[in-house]
Amino acid sequence: KLKMDKMLQEAKEKAEESNRLKSAFLANMSHEIRTPLNAIVGFSEMVCQTEEEEEKQEFVKIISSNNILLLQLIDDILDLSKIEAGTMDFTFAQTDINELMEGICRQMQEKNSSPDVQILFTEKADQCVMYTDRIRLSQVIINFTNNALKFTSKGSIEMGYRIEEASDEIYFYVKDTGIGIPADKIDKVFERFVKLNSFIKGTGLGLAICRVIVERLGGVIGAESKEGEGSCFWFKIPRTENIEK
């Protein structure tokens, strides 16, 4: 009886906490969406009004970066609603992992605006082809790298993978030399609606979505970090298994 009461109390507290987080998330979301929208509307009007070519280019750049941010926010919200409704689709096909990772690395190098940060694809097998969802796998690695970029002002962001023959799994990772995560917060990073740093733009949903993707691919996800020294985000997925939806 006591054990049952304790479990009910814990379940009630968990539900209340979940509701509180969801409400805070929705309030935060409307603010997050309004911010790039205001910039897009405001600077679009200014582009029409200015005659200066240099100023025009500057305004267009601001509009463009806010467009990207807004689309990312909407993608995250759509993914979350698919997860909540249980309708997140996966399409499996043979995927060349080296080609996939090289593409992501190039894309991130182009996106990186800091001369003090190097983005490198450092560890790989001679060849690696696996049966997986290419787009969802990319989504996780890109999310890890985007996060690393936000929190790394100098040093490097290294991505890579290795095949673990004994368990027939592939271990993927993205490690950085950024600010790191406090030890008491590391367990919370993959939870929904949790945003560790309120000054960084974004939904705070990315890692929760990554966790669902990795679990649906039959794998596990995790992170190690030392505050002030950097972080390593990783996941492991089975190499050859054809996972049914």
Salt bridges, closest charged atoms under 4 A:
ASP5 OD2 - LYS1 NZ 3.35
GLU10 OE2 - LYS6 NZ 2.98
GLU16 OE2 - LYS12 NZ 3.12
GLU17 OE1 - ARG20 NE 3.13
GLU32 OE2 - LYS195 NZ 2.58
ASP79 OD1 - ARG136 NH1 3.40
GLU84 OE1 - LYS22 NZ 3.47
GLU84 OE2 - ARG192 NH1 2.58
GLU99 OE2 - ARG134 NH2 3.69
GLU102 OE2 - LYS124 NZ 2.91
GLU123 OE1 - ARG162 NH1 3.06
GLU164 OE1 - LYS236 NZ 3.27
GLU165 OE1 - ARG239 NH2 3.14
ASP168 OD1 - ARG239 NE 2.86
GLU215 OE2 - ARG211 NE 3.75
